[in-house]
């Protein structure tokens, strides 16, 4: 059987990494679209005296969504901000334990965000919540749903990282 996975990666890890990469691609396209919208709004305002109505609402709702979509890949790539004053002096096993504790805490935070946002998401869908006034109203319920889903996905990714940190401590040499 031909195994094309990188050495030591399980099927679950490959799926998580691929899915997280896909979310990151979606966030990149979303960010590019927002940049185009802002450019269109500025040019419309300055050149034609007619801005794109709703830019503020779209951008303000997009910032959180773009950030949330990028978090799972950031976690998998171990690209989070950290200090290494003590970490650098630990053995590979000690580093694995510190990593596991960090990712365990992160998993609890992600799952707490999902749990804490659940009722707001349900209510938002019930009333089809909109943000904005006057000319443009932007639906908020998809954003609330995204926060809950990424909270669950982030918790799952962090749980995978806890497992990796404890079972593959040689990666920290």
ABEGO torsion letter per residue (X at the ends): XBBABBBGBBAAAAAAAAAAAAAAAAAAAAAAAAAAAAAAAAAAAAAAGBBBBGAAAAAAAAAAAAAAAAAAAAAAAGABBBBAAAAAABBAAAAAAAAAAAAAAAAAAAAAAAAAAAAAAAAAAAAGBBBEBEABBBBAAAAAAAAAAAAAAAAAAAAAAAAAAAABAAAAX
